[in-house]
Amino acid sequence: MPALVPEPLVLIPTLLLGALLLAAGARRRALAPYAWLAVLALGRWITLSLTEAGRFVGYQHLADPLGSSAGLGVRWGLLALYGAVVLAGALRHRSDLAAKASALSLGQWVVVALLSVLLGATVSREVGVFLRELMTAAPILALQLLNLGLVLATATPQAVPQWVTGLLEPDEGAPRLWDRFALGWAAFVALLALGLGLGVYQAHPHVPDELGYLFHARYFARGLLYLPPLPVAESFNVDLMTFEPDRWYSPVPPGWPAVLSIGVRLGVPWLVNPVLAGLNILLAHLLVWRLTDRPTARFSTVLLALSPWPAFLAMSFMTHTWAFTCLLLAGVSVERLRTTGTLHWGLWGGAAIGMISLIRPLEGLAVALLMGLWSLGARGRGFRFAPSAVLTVATAAVAFLQLWYNRVLTGEARTFPLMQYFDRVYGPGVNDLGFGPDRGVGWALDPYPGHGLRDVVVNTNLNLTATNVELFGWGIGSLFFVWVLLARRRWTKLDGWMAAVLVMVIGVHALYYFSGGPDFGARYWYPILLPLVLLTARAVLDLRTALPRLPAAVLALSVISLGTFLPWRASDKYWHYRNMRPDVRTLAAALPLEGGLVFVRGDRHPDYASAAIYNSYDFSGADPVYVWDRDPALVPGVLGAFPGRSVWILEGPTITGDGFLVAAGPLSEREARLCQAEGRWPRCEGAS
């Protein structure tokens, strides 16, 4: 079933945005275009109300008109009403719309329409369902595009705010990192990500990977490479954790946990990604300005700052924001290396590339190849290839730290802890790159057994459609103007480099059997974020001669996304995503759990994982110890490992169907042992 939208958390921002747009139009004496923007926002909200997404793992789909419940009839009726309003407006302004549409030829419109429609829906296992969704999505996309056309057809020069006009004015000043314009947008992005992280994500991990990163960061913050063995390790088992007789550790690469450990040490791990997201705005603005000009840099910066994709990733504990920081640092450094030939830029760039390999090794490979090729354009003052050589050596020097780290944990420099983990848990070679019937661990989102060409096709569709949604959250599709640029064939050399980034990142990840899943969009493809933003900006600004108000209309699209798509995605998906909840943190503050031994009943994820993250693993203190109540037979061993503690039993969301509840406690150790011995566990007498 679709999420029940309209909900106040989504409807209220949409109505408020509509009211603000109408007020702005009245104040500027340009009511018509602003009224059409308000209609566009309502149309986007109606579309989202018919979209099935939800908090559990799965790709979003439009509700099937042939199989939808009766409760959706009102929403389909609202969509029909929206369509009638837009079509009536189009009939009235048909000559103006035709003039605006002439900016593209008929053949170019065919190319753009075909590519847009093909990405209008995520592939389904049933071909018929997929085709029906495409046929449903196409007219909705057309209505949103026609609505945008009405904004352009009715817009007058006074309708465009002065700040947008100033945004595109040329400036002879040199690009600089601490540009006041970029600083303002960087602060906006950092605060937005922080607000989402605290208000929606609740500073609590939701994806299994995040637990590994946080555990990793915690013992890194204590100066440790691994932790001493756990008593009754079976009762502390969480995903992505290697348990050995003499130690336990997280097998994930060390580059992100090392940086996250700074936040852990300061007591604010939830602040690290928002700060990095703000820094990324500064670096992206600087890099694009150096590669293009001030108007393109500023327009790209606003598009990036209003993009939901980086905002949602930055609210999480995932690796991608830090990897993107390193990518931008590498880009700025190599651009300086090419321009000045000064070798110290090669050291900085190589260090950044090497760090990416310590965060996301496959991304590191793609970035190393791209930056290496780009650096060949640098002119060394002595040796022709000196800049590239310095870049390569610096990259290798940092990347080789992984080999030392591998040797410490696995005993073999060429054996990665993560690959060893998958070999042990799922079977030898299942997580290797390449093709074959033995690839894959059998996850539900893996389209076919093994890895072959059909997997590549499906995974590419999954990631392209996710990017088309998450990049900007536009109702016309986030990649619409990339297709316009492609259809018009007005490519520059820089556009070619951006296309090379797209091809390299997508091509390298085609070697992997898994798409990355629906967590935070096409997250495996995250390095394509800036190229797509830049190509979008290039396409929009290139059309300014024929459509002078188009940049303002596109920025309005992003503002509408901020008021509709972002709150919808936040409330519909990421609030208690995957049923992960910080209830244990709340219970620990409300109940006398200090010094307690807390048994958590339910699945490993989300039930125990939601509690395990609050383990200090310094069992000598009075902090509660959370263990997984996976088997009553393990209870005596756990009680013996932590004698004298009061005992509590919690039931997790998969059992209660809601939040965590206290099933029993506080019990003495004797009462708990008696309850287990008599077979009454976990329904122990004396439960409060």
Number of C-alpha atoms within 10 A of each C-alpha: 12 19 18 14 20 16 13 10 15 23 20 15 19 26 18 13 21 23 15 14 23 21 15 17 20 15 11 14 13 19 19 19 25 27 22 25 26 23 21 26 29 22 25 25 27 21 22 23 24 24 19 18 21 21 18 14 17 14 20 17 19 23 22 16 14 8 8 15 12 8 9 18 12 10 17 18 12 16 22 13 13 22 20 13 15 23 17 12 15 20 10 12 15 15 12 15 19 13 12 16 17 12 16 16 11 11 11 18 18 13 15 22 17 14 15 24 19 17 22 28 28 20 21 16 9 8 10 10 15 18 15 15 21 19 15 18 20 19 14 21 21 17 23 24 19 21 27 24 23 27 25 22 23 18 22 15 10 11 21 19 12 9 9 15 14 11 18 17 11 11 10 7 7 10 18 15 15 12 12 11 14 25 17 13 20 26 19 17 28 26 18 21 29 26 16 25 26 15 13 21 27 19 19 24 26 27 20 17 17 20 24 24 26 22 23 27 28 23 21 22 20 11 10 13 17 18 16 14 14 18 14 16 16 16 22 21 18 21 14 20 20 20 20 12 10 10 13 18 22 28 23 23 23 23 24 25 29 20 18 28 25 17 19 23 14 10 10 13 19 24 24 23 29 30 20 20 30 26 22 27 28 25 25 27 31 24 23 23 20 18 15 13 16 23 20 22 26 24 25 26 29 21 23 27 26 26 25 29 23 28 28 25 24 31 29 30 30 24 24 24 27 25 26 23 21 23 26 26 22 29 24 21 25 30 23 21 28 21 14 14 22 17 23 15 22 29 24 21 32 31 23 29 34 31 28 32 27 25 23 19 17 19 25 23 17 23 24 25 14 17 23 20 11 17 27 18 18 22 19 18 13 8 9 14 15 20 28 27 19 19 30 22 16 20 26 18 15 18 23 15 18 24 14 14 20 20 16 14 19 15 13 14 17 13 16 20 24 19 17 18 20 19 15 12 13 14 15 15 16 21 21 17 17 15 17 14 11 15 22 24 18 13 11 10 15 19 21 17 16 18 24 18 11 11 22 21 12 19 25 18 18 24 22 21 25 25 26 24 25 23 23 28 26 27 29 26 22 24 24 20 22 19 22 23 22 17 18 17 10 12 15 10 8 14 18 12 14 18 16 14 22 17 14 19 21 20 14 16 23 22 18 22 27 22 23 19 21 18 21 23 26 25 23 21 20 21 22 21 18 20 20 24 23 25 25 24 25 23 21 24 18 15 17 13 10 14 18 17 22 21 23 20 21 18 16 18 23 24 20 28 24 21 22 28 25 24 22 25 20 21 19 22 19 26 20 21 22 18 22 26 26 20 17 22 14 11 14 15 11 9 9 12 21 15 18 23 26 24 25 29 23 20 17 21 20 22 25 28 27 26 27 24 21 18 15 17 19 9 13 9 11 13 18 23 25 26 25 28 25 19 11 14 11 15 22 15 13 20 19 13 12 17 12 14 20 23 23 24 27 24 24 30 22 16 14 11 10 12 18 24 17 16 19 22 22 23 22 16 19 14 17 25 16 15 17 19 14 9 11 13 18 20 13 20 14 10 14 11
